Amino acid sequence: MLKDKLVFVTGGSRGIGEAIVDKLSCSGANVIFTYNSNQEKAEALCERIKARGNEVHCLKLDVTNIEEVTSTLESIYNQFGVPDVLVNNAGITRDKLMVQMSYTDWFEVINTNLNSIFHITKSVAYKMLLNEKAGSIINMSSVSGIVGTMGQTNYSAAKAGLIGFTRSLAKELGKYNIRVNAIAPGYIETDMIEDLKDKGRKEMVSRIPLKRIGRREEVADVVLFLASRMSSYVTGTTITIDGGLSS
């Protein structure tokens, strides 16, 4: 489905990112993904994918460091070419009630979850245009950016901003056959969810119409859809993957 396509995924070593890297590589793509701190986990994922005979590369990158972003992307362009697909997945949380939130908590989340997407996408989109390359840009937003979440004013603001960014950029790039879409996951089985106590988990599930927490692979399936020609007439939209939570 993505045979011979070059895909660049940020934050691909664990959680939803790991599932995305695994899914896209299984679909024939040459995947390059980044990690920030967990080198051991990133390399283990690389080895597992390579053992299947798929092409994958992992790179350490602080997405908030503009100099690092610039040098890493230039290295990718020179060694592999311009990506056909960009998946902006890297993100962090620093949850706290707004009146108790520090400036550091605010700016770290905004810089990682929103500003970094501007820096990375600006470079990749420019290269796509320069090389007249059709492409797909996929931004990982969140249901928190649609309905808001208590204790996440920083995170919700960044993810809501990302939805506006996606809609605007889709209008700018559409005539060049570059599609831009966002995904807004709800509660998905990740380390954060797994650490919840039974009472908190039951309360969470009770608010979801499908009465279960989503699987990482279900998010990766939608990424594959948006990365492939199956979504060739889809751009400027946000797909929620939340079991009906935001309906």
Sequence and secondary structure as in RCSB ss.txt:
>XXXX:A:sequence
MLKDKLVFVTGGSRGIGEAIVDKLSCSGANVIFTYNSNQEKAEALCERIKARGNEVHCLKLDVTNIEEVTSTLES
IYNQFGVPDVLVNNAGITRDKLMVQMSYTDWFEVINTNLNSIFHITKSVAYKMLLNEKAGSIINMSSVSGIVGTM
GQTNYSAAKAGLIGFTRSLAKELGKYNIRVNAIAPGYIETDMIEDLKDKGRKEMVSRIPLKRIGRREEVADVVLF
LASRMSSYVTGTTITIDGGLSS
>XXXX:A:secstr
  TT EEEESS SSHHHHHHHHHHHHTT EEEEEESS HHHHHHHHHHHHHTT  EEEEE  TT HHHHHHHHHH
HHHHT   SEEEE         GGG  HHHHHHHHIIIIIHHHHHHHHHHHHHHHTT  EEEEEE  THHHH  T
T HHHHHHHHHHHHHHHHHHHHHGGGTEEEEEEEE SBSSHHHHTS HHHHHHHHHTSTT S B HHHHHHHHHH
HHSGGGTT  S EEEESTTTT 
